[in-house]
Amino acid sequence: VRFGRTLGSPVAVVIRNTEWPKWRQEMSPEPGSPRRTLTTPRPGHADLAGMQKYDTHDARDVLERASARETAARTVAGYLAKV
């Protein structure tokens, strides 16, 4: 994007997550199993509904989808679509 117009090339965006080092093992994209699962949904969060909808026993699978990081990515995509 240059001066509000796309040049037709791919756009890359980096959103740094300062919390990632703490969760590197629990949220690893590599094959394997988590050290421990989070099976108790948190009150007032999307955990229970997501666990039921996606038939998962680990709330971390859901809380990542409903996180601020997910919202940030959607916001950037919406902004780029609007520009």
N, C-alpha and C positions, 0 to 999 in steps of 0.2 A: 504494500500500500504506500503510495507516494502522493502527497498533497490531496488526500481524500479519495484517490482513485486507485483501483487495482491495476497492477501491471500484467495480470494474468498468470503470475507465478504463485506457487504455494506460499502460504503465510504460516510462519512458525511462531508460537508464543510459549514462553517459559514462565511458569508460576512456581516459585520456589516454596517448598513446604519444609519449614524449619523443624517440624515434628517427625519427619521421616526417619531419622536415625534411631529414634526410640522404638519405632514399629517395624523396622526393616525385617526382622525375623518373622513376626506374626503376620505381616501382610505381604510376604515374599511372592513374587510372580513365578518363582521356580517351582517345579513339581515337588510334592511332599505333603506333610501334614503340619498343622499348627501345633505349637507346644501345648497349648491349652485352648479350649473353645470357650466362648462367652455365650452361655446358654440362658442367662437370665436377662430378659428385656428390661431396658431402663424405662421408668415411668415417664410419660410425656414425650417420648421419642418415637420414631418410626420403626423401632426394632420389632415389636410384636407383629404389627401388620405386615411388615416385609418378610419376617420369618415364616408367617403363614402363607403369604402370597407366593413366595419363591421356594417354599418347602425346604427350608434349611434349618439346621439346628445350631448354627453359629451366627450370633447376632452381628459379628464383624462383617459378614458378607453384605448385610443390609446397611449398617451404619456408615460404611464407606460410600454407598450410593446416595445416602441422604446427608452427606457431610457438606461443610462449607466449601471444601475443595471441589466437590462436584458442582456446587452452585457457581463457584468462580469460573470454572471451565465453561459452563452454559452461558454465563454472562459475557465472557469474551467472545464466544461463538455468535451470540446475538448481536453484539456490538459490530463484529466484523461483517455480519450479514447486512446490518443497517448501513454501514459505510459503503 
